[in-house]
Amino acid sequence: MTETKPRSPEFRLAADAIGGLRQDLFHDVLAYRPLDPLGTGGPVIRRLPKRLRARAVWSPHVAVGALALLTVLTGLVAADSDGVYGVSAVVSGLLPAVPLLMTLVRPVAAFWASMALTPVAAVASHGDWPWGPSMFLCHLGVMVVVAARTRARTAAWMWVITMFAGSFLDKFGSGYSSTIAGMGVTSAFALLIVAMVQVRREAQREVTVQRTVTAVERDRRTLLEERTTIARELHDVVAHHMSVVAIQAEAAPYRVENPPPELEQAFLTIRENAVAALTELRRVLGVVRAEDYEAPDAPQPTLAELDRLLANVGDAGLQTEKTITGAVRELPQGVELSAYRIVQEALSNTLRHAPGATAKVEIGYVLGGLGLRVVNGPPTGLVKPSPGAGHGITGMRERVAMLDGEMTAQSTADGGYEIAAFIPVQAVRERAENETLPDGTA
């Protein structure tokens, strides 16, 4: 079996170039690709009056039509000055406008139509060779429009083909004024400008796509980080309840004199399940724990420690006012922790984003749950607000959503900011009571 020799870099480069030429100018030559109107969000169009925007989106089509009309007028004037009439005048004056108009619907076919029309118009005009005045405008306009509608490398291929064909036709134009040098220089500058615009536009498009992807990934990473933080904080709450269940299940048989064996076995099963649940909980926490995470050496905070929090932010320069409505009662530890963290994060945001402002903390104990509201005024200090990482609002929303609550975060009329949340405590209790196994056990 013979081994194939690896291709040289020059061969691969030439093969890629030929493949690009075939893809750009030979594949689907007659493809129907109408030119779409411009968007209304462009930097120029969006500044126009609303009445003119609907018409301004068609400006590329109008520009191509105006160039086609100019080509016709140039051809007719040149034919009249050269004494060319009849069919020759039509060929040299009117036909060059056809490839220009074709660029609006079939751009690649328009380029080849302009190339095919070049020698015909040159013979009919008896003037400059190989591009007369009208064909000069026609072919230059066609290449510019096609380059603008395709990719940057297409402009290079069109220029090479044009120069090759022009050099070949120039051999048959002895006695006429040659325009190949003018076409080469003019088209090179025009196509270079179009290619630079295309490259810049493509780069902007890629940057926009990359920014969108980065923003989505950043939001997703932020969400996962906040959920991990919430899971670590709630670990102590859940572990405490499971530990209580295990201890009570172990001590329950000793509270009854001569308990039945079935009851002892039931409590033993409850204790084993509680211990197994604690083990799995610690294992899961180990997976989501960060490398630099340190376990807290104190119980998770509750609303009872809110005064200490307000005193701390007061020492940092934030004046706060606390209002409590309704009958204060004990809430589930998960609700207490989440409510405390929401108030803590809202006040931290005030310190970062509204230096010098004052804040109001309102806590409402209602029959159906717990209401929270933290409002701060506009910044009044000379210190510039900190941009922050944007994690605070996401973390608060996750905590409220975890407890089936609702939350709003919005600016106020006076330039401040308001965080409002409602946590349905009764719904949390009902969910805990309804989460039972098929046999009726919890």
N, C-alpha and C positions, 0 to 999 in steps of 0.2 A: 504493500500500500504506500503510495507516494505521499509525502508530506508537502502541504502547500506552504510556500514561502510567505512570510509576513509582508504585507504591503508597506512601502516606504511612506513617510509622512507627506512627501510631495504628491505621491499618487492619491493618498486619501484626501488631501486638500483639493486636488483637481477633481476627484470624484464628487466631493461635496459641492464644489462650485457648479459642476455640470448638473448635479441633482437639483440645486437651488434654481438654476436657470430653467430647467424643465418644469419645476413646480410653479415658478412665478409667471412665466410667459408662454408656456406650451400646454399646461394642464388646464382643462376647462376654459379654453379660449373664449367660447361663446357663452360662458356662464352669465346668467341674468342677475346683476347685482345693482339694483337702483340705489342712487345716492340718498341717504336719509337726511331729513332736515336737522338743523342744529338743535341742541337742547336749550331750554329757556333758562338754565342755571349757569350759563357762561358768564365770565367776568364782565363782558360788554353788554350782552343782551339783557341781563337782569337789571342793568341800570337804565334801560330804556323805558319809556312809558308803556303801560300795559297794552295800549291800543297798537303799538308798533311791534311788540314782541312776537305776535303771531305771524307778522310779515317778515320780521328780521330772521327767523329761522330758515327762510328760503333764500338767504343771501348767497350761498354757494351756487345754487342753480341759476340765480340771476347773473352772477359773475361769469359763469360759463356761457350763458346765452349772450351776454354783452360782448364777450370775446369772440364768439362765433359771428355776431353781427359786424364787429370790427374787421374780422377776417374777410367777410364778404365785401365790405366797402373797400378795403385795401386791394383786394383782387380785382374788383371792377375798375378802380382808378388806374391800377397798373396795366390792365388789359387795354383800357382806352388810350393811355399814353403810348403803349407799344403798337397801337393799331391792330389789336387782336379782337375779332368779333365772332359772333355765331357760337358754334359748338366749343371752340377753343376758349372763348370768353367765359362760357358756363363752367368748363372744366377747371380753368385757372382761377375763376372768381367765386363760384358758388359751391362747388364740391368740397373745398377744404373745410367748410363749416360743418360738414356731415360727421367726420371723425370727432370733432370737438363736442358735438351734441351726443355722440355715442358714449362719451366718457361718463355720462350721467346714468347709463343703464348697463353697458357692457364695456368696462374700462380696458381690459386686455385686448379685446377685439378692436377697440378704437385705436390702440397703438399700431397694430398690424395693418389696419385699414389706412392709417396715415402713412405708414412705410410703403404700402402698395401704391398709394396715390402720388407719392413724391415724384417718381420718374414720369408718370402720365401727365401731371400738371407741369413739370419742367419742359416736356416736349411741346405741350399745348401753348405755353406762355411765350416761348421764344425769348426768354429774358435771362435772369440770373440762374445759375446752375449749381447744384441740383434743386435748391429751394428758392423759389421766387418769394416775393414779399408776403403773399397770402399763405403759401405753404410754410414759410418760415414761422409765421405766427401760429399757424395751425399745429405744426409738429411740436413746437416749443410748448404751446398750451396743453397739447395732449400729454406730453411727457410729464409736465408739472402736475396735472390733475391725476393722472394714473399713479404717479409716485406718492401723491398725497393720500390716495385711496388704498394703497397697498403697503408694502414695507420698504425700509430704507434700501435694502440690497436690490430691489427691483429698479430703483433709479439708476444704479450703477450698470445693471444689465442693459437697460434701454439706451443709456449713453454709449456703451460699447457697440451695441448693434447699430445704432444710428451712425456712429463714426465709421464703422466698417462698411456699411452700405453706402454712406456718402463718399468714402474714398474710392469705392468701386465705381460708382456712377460718375465721379469726377473725371475718370479716364475718357468718358464719352462726351464730355462737355467742352471740348476744345473750341475756342472762339468766344465763349461766354464768360461772364464774370463769376468766379467761384465764390460760393457762400459757405463752404465747409468749415473754414476757420472761424467765421462769425458764429455759426451754429455750435461748433465745439466749445468755444469760450462761453458764449451766452448760456447754453444749456447746462454747462458744467457748474456755473455759479448758481443758476436757478435750482438745479437738482440738488446741489450741496445744501442750499438753504432749506429746501423741503425735507431732505434727509435729516438735517439737524433738528428740525421741528418734530419730525416723526420719532427720532430717537428720544428726544426730551419728553414727548407725550407718552411714549411707551414706558420710559423710566418713571414718570409721574404715576402712570397707571399701576405699575408694579409696586411702587412705594405705597400707593393707596391700598392695594390689596394686602400688602404685608402689614400695614398699620392695622387694617381691619382684623387680620388673623391674630396679630399680636394683642390687640385689645380684647378679642374673644378669649384667647388663651390666658391673658392676665386676669380677666374677670373670673374665668373658671378656676384658676389657681387661687385667687383670693377667696372664692366661695369655699373651696376645699380646705384652705387654711382656717377659715372661720369655723367651718363645721368641725374640724379637728380640735380647735380650741374649745368649742362648746362641749364636744364629747369628753375631753380631758377634765373639764370643770365639773361636768355632771357625773363623772365617775365616782367622786366622793359621796354624792347624794345617793346614787343607786347602790353603791357598796354598803353604805350605812343601813339602808333598808334591808338588803339581803342578809347582812350580818344579824340584824335584829330578828329576822325570820328564822335564821338558823339557830340562834340562841333560844328563842321561845319554843321552837319545835323540839329542841333537846331537853328543855326544862319542863315542858307541858306534862309528860307522863308522871312526873314526880308530884304534880299538884293534885292528882286524883289517886285515891286509895284503891289499890287492886285494879288498875286499868285493864281492859280487855286486851288480849294479844293483838287483835286487829287494829286497835287504836295506837298501841305502841309501834306497830309496823308502819302505820300511816304517818305518824310523826317522824319516825326514822327516815322514811322516804322523802318527806318534806325537807328534813335537814340535809340529806344527801344531795337533793336537787339544788338547794340553796348554795351549798358549798361548791357544787359543780358549776353553778352559774357564776359565782364569784371568781372561780378559777378562769373560766372562759372570758369573763369581763376583763380581768387583768391581762390575759393574753392578747385580746383585741387592743387594749390600751397600749400595750407594748409595741404593737405594729404602727399605730398612728402617732406615738410619742416622738417628738423631735429629739435629735441627738443632744441638744443643749437643754432639754426640758428637765426641770427640777420639780419634784413633787412638793406640793404645798405642805408646810408644817403647821397649818392652822385650818379650822373648818371653813368651808366656803361661806362667803358673806350672805347676809339676808337684809331685808328692809329695816330690821331693827338697828343695823349699823349705819343707816343713812345719815344720821346726824354727824357721825365721825367723818364720813365722806364729804359732806358739805363744809365741815370745818377745815378739812385739808385743802379743798379748792379755794376756800376763803383765804387761807394763808398764801395761796399762789396768786391772789389778786382778783379772784372772781367772786363778786358779791351775789349771793343767792338768797332766794326766799322760798320757803317750803310751806305748802298748803296740803292738809290731809282732810278729806271729806269721807263721810260714811263711818260705819263701825269698824274699827281696826280689829282684825281677827287673824288667826294663824292660817297661813296658806301652805300648800305643798312646797317642799323645799326646792323643787325644780322651778316653780313659779317665783319663789322668793329670790333665788339666785339670778334668774333671767331678768327680773324686774330691777334688781340692784345693778346688774351689768349694763342694762340699757340706760339707766340714769347716769351711771359712771361714764359711759362712752359719750353720751350727749353732752355732759359737762366738759369732758376732755376736748370734744370738738369745738365747744365754745371758747375754751382757752386757746386753742390753736388757730381757729379761723376768725374769731371775733374778739381780739384783745381789747380790754377796756370795757366790754359790754357787761350787763347784768343778766342774771338768769332766774327764771321761776320754775320751781319743781312742784307739780301738782300730782297727788296720788289719791285716787278715788276708789274706795271699797264699795262696790255695788253688789246687788244680789247675784248677778250672773257672772261676776269676775272682778278683775282689777283693771283700772284705768290709769294710764301714765301720760303725763304731758310735761315736756321740758321746752321752755321758750326762752330764747335769748334775744336781746336787742342788737342793733347794729354796732359794729366796732367803733370805738371812740378814742382809742389810744393812738400813740404815735408809732407803736410797734407794728410792723407789717404782718399780715396774717400768714400763717404757715400753709403751704399747699397741701400737706398731708399725703397719705398713701391711698385714701379712698376706701379703706377697709371698714371704717366705723359703721356706716349706714348698712353695708352688706351684712356685718355681724349682727346688728340689731334686727334686721329683717329675718335672718335665719333663726334667731332665738324666738321671735314672735311666731314665725311660721311653724316652728317645731311644736308650739303649744296651741296650734290651731287658732291663733289670734290674728289681728289686723293691725297694720301700722301705716302711718303716713309721715312723710318727711318733705317739707316744703318751705319756701321763703315766705316771710310775712310782709305785710304792706309797708312797714316802717324800715325794711332792709334787714331785719333779723332772720331767725330761723326757728322752726317749730318741729318738734318730734312728738307725735301722738300715737299711743298704742293701747290696745285693749286685749287682755288675756282672759278668755272664758274659763275661769277656774272650775265651774260646775261641769263643763264639757270634759275637762281633764279627769275629774273624779269619775264621771260616768264611763269614760273610756277605760279607766283602770278596772272598774267593776265588771265591764262587759267583756274584757279580754280573758276569757276562760277557755279551758280545753273542752273538747267534744263531750267528755264524760262528766262535765260540770265542775271539775276542780279548777282552782285558780292557777 
